[in-house]
Amino acid sequence: MVSKMGQMEKRERNRAKRAKIDATTNNYMINLAWGVFAIILLRFVESGFSSADTVLIMPTLMKTLAVVFAVVAVGLFVCGKLNVLNHKNRFYGYSAFSLVLALGSLWIGFYSSIRYFFVGFNPNLANLDSRWWISRGMIVAVAVYLVVMLVWTMIKISRIEKGKKK
């Protein structure tokens, strides 16, 4: 009887450990999916700035999208604060993602002003291809973020497996 209780406790600990590992992995996979989605969106924005037909519309469109993303971020934050559907952390995470989208949209919408500001400090930046100001710099930032989060996820999982993190 005692060994059966010990086995049941061990199974329950292993099940809880596996659930924590699965939750950590799922969180990274969600980040990865949204990161790839953001990279795809940035490539579409870059193509909008590359086309002679849409290059004059894109700054206004990006500023408008920044306002929309900011409103969505505030709405999601309020939903998290009110703990709607008992998913407070999920609402906060999506609110942060929407805020990053709003800031990225503002960066792209005002990229010419931002570029001239930085060129005033370092004239060599004027030689930098404008695609780096519009999309490629942010794509690199997203890729670096995803790699850092992958390493962080691997560390968390190894700590959970060794029983050092609850």
DAQUIBEL-V741119 format. One record per helix or strand of 2 or more residues. SS is the DSSP state (2 for helix, 1 for strand). FROM is the first residue (numbers start at 1). LEN is the number of residues. If there is no record, write none. Layout:
<<SS | FROM | LEN> <SS | FROM | LEN>>
This chain:
<<2 | 2 | 49> <2 | 55 | 27> <2 | 84 | 3> <2 | 88 | 22> <2 | 111 | 11> <2 | 123 | 5> <2 | 130 | 32>>
